[in-house]
């Protein structure tokens, strides 16, 4: 099935306007989803809002939006109040500046969309794409849609342009919150680690080499269930973490284990050969 455009927009490039359509670059609808059923009869259950104070189910028509500003204390808003502060959806992608793509940390990347021009705008679209490729720059822009304002990035690909939705700085957590511990790096271990990396290094990323093994197992499980097979599985023990010797582990990864060390120690050196000839 051909993908459907999720939105129409206009890229504002100086005084040039490029009408485009946005298509999702991924297909989350293809993901395997399970429904929650009533174990007794197999009927799909429905979610409801329940008020623990009044001990009753609350219909959606009797709910309002509230923001918890302190523990258990809320300020409430009407739909009209929330509508008043929404961003007006102009459908315009207004370019504000151009920057080298390497200056935008992928940590800020959110969703991505294919940008497809209207037939009448194909020439202007390809001109922008070619200019971005030639300069090695990407365009930062503001995009208003569905009542929100998005920070987006337009980046070129060989076939055209990708719109990359970005997180705002306030949405990205500081690394200091994680608290990564510091440790000195041994020069010998670093050299071996670099050699291990170089052994598996490739010039390009080939995503077709990788498959979702869990999805494949789930699909096979579903197929067997549909065919009426009863499936059980024994619980497996949790793997236990163990302390390893970094240098030994790196050497073994490079095929430099104890056997290699012994073979190397038994290999005669030029000095040994000279001593043997002298005798």
Secondary structure, 3 states (H helix, E strand, C coil): CCCCCCEEEEEEECCEEEEEEEEECCCHHHCCCCCCECCCCCCECCCCEEECCCCEEECHHHCCEEEEEECCEEEEECHHHHHHCCCCCCCEEEEEEEEEHHHCCHHHEEEEEEEEECHHHHHHHHHHHHHHHHHCEEEEEEEEECCEEEEEEEEEECCEEEEEEECCHHHCCCHHHCCCCCCCCCHHHHHHHHHHHHHCCCCCCCHHHCCCHHHHHHHHHHHHHHCCCCCCCCCCCCCCCCCCCHHHHHHHHCCCCHHHHHHHHHCCCHHHHHHHHHC
